[in-house]
Amino acid sequence: MVKKKQQEKRRKKKLAPLVPPDLERCEAERSAGHTFMTLGGRVGQMVRCDSKPIIVVTEVSPGKDGRRGSMSLCGECLNVLLAQPGAWNFTLRTLARYRKLGPKA
């Protein structure tokens, strides 16, 4: 009963529109490389990857908010994603296909 009420609240809550994938820059975040042993910088700080994307990754099933997210990735960040266990819960589309068919296809 409590779960149903929480789900109804989520549905009623107005959600911001999803931001389309950036087709000019990879959207993955990496560690800035600072650790407790380095001088300067914030430990655990994340920075956005600067590489050009090659692929758009889209979730197969919607998340808890009922929407499917997508993001663009470069080759190196895609390899990191594919190396994670249980990472095959998404679809892959090249940038050319994404530009041609759009986000709904």
C-alpha positions in Angstrom: 0.0 0.0 0.0 2.8 2.4 0.9 4.6 1.6 -2.4 1.6 2.5 -4.4 1.2 5.9 -2.7 4.9 6.6 -3.4 4.5 5.6 -7.1 1.5 7.9 -7.4 3.5 10.8 -5.9 6.3 10.2 -8.4 3.8 10.2 -11.3 2.2 13.4 -10.2 5.5 15.1 -9.7 6.4 17.3 -12.7 9.7 16.1 -14.2 12.0 18.3 -16.1 12.3 17.4 -19.8 15.2 15.0 -20.7 18.2 16.7 -22.3 19.1 15.1 -25.7 22.5 13.6 -26.1 25.4 15.9 -26.9 26.5 14.9 -30.4 29.7 17.0 -30.2 31.3 15.8 -26.9 31.3 12.6 -24.9 29.0 12.8 -21.8 30.8 10.4 -19.5 32.5 11.7 -16.4 35.9 10.6 -15.3 37.9 11.1 -12.2 40.2 14.1 -12.3 43.0 11.9 -11.1 43.5 13.5 -7.7 44.0 11.3 -4.7 44.8 11.9 -1.1 48.5 11.5 -2.1 48.6 14.3 -4.7 49.0 17.9 -3.8 46.2 20.2 -5.0 42.9 19.5 -6.6 39.8 18.0 -5.0 39.9 14.3 -4.1 37.1 12.4 -6.0 36.4 15.3 -8.3 34.8 14.2 -11.6 35.3 16.0 -14.9 33.5 15.4 -18.2 35.3 13.6 -21.0 36.6 15.8 -23.8 36.6 13.2 -26.6 34.3 13.2 -29.6 31.4 10.7 -29.3 31.0 7.7 -31.6 27.8 6.2 -30.3 24.6 7.0 -28.5 23.6 4.6 -25.6 19.9 4.4 -24.7 18.3 2.5 -21.7 16.2 -0.5 -22.8 13.7 -0.3 -19.9 12.5 2.9 -18.3 13.9 3.9 -14.9 11.9 4.6 -11.8 10.6 7.8 -13.2 9.2 6.0 -16.2 11.6 7.6 -18.8 14.5 6.2 -20.9 17.7 8.2 -20.7 20.4 8.3 -23.3 23.9 9.7 -23.6 26.7 9.9 -26.1 30.0 8.1 -25.5 33.5 8.0 -27.1 35.1 4.7 -27.8 37.2 4.6 -24.6 34.3 5.4 -22.4 32.1 2.8 -24.2 34.8 0.1 -23.5 34.6 1.1 -19.8 30.8 0.7 -19.9 31.0 -2.7 -21.6 33.5 -4.0 -19.1 31.0 -3.5 -16.2 29.1 -6.5 -15.1 25.4 -6.4 -16.1 26.0 -3.5 -18.5 23.9 -4.9 -21.3 20.7 -3.2 -20.4 20.9 -0.6 -23.2 20.8 -0.2 -27.0 23.6 1.2 -29.1 23.2 3.5 -32.1 25.9 5.2 -34.2 25.7 9.0 -34.4 24.8 8.8 -38.1 21.8 6.6 -37.3 20.8 8.7 -34.4 20.9 11.9 -36.5 18.9 10.2 -39.3 16.2 8.5 -37.1 16.1 10.7 -34.1 15.7 9.7 -30.4 12.3 7.9 -30.8 13.5 5.3 -33.3 
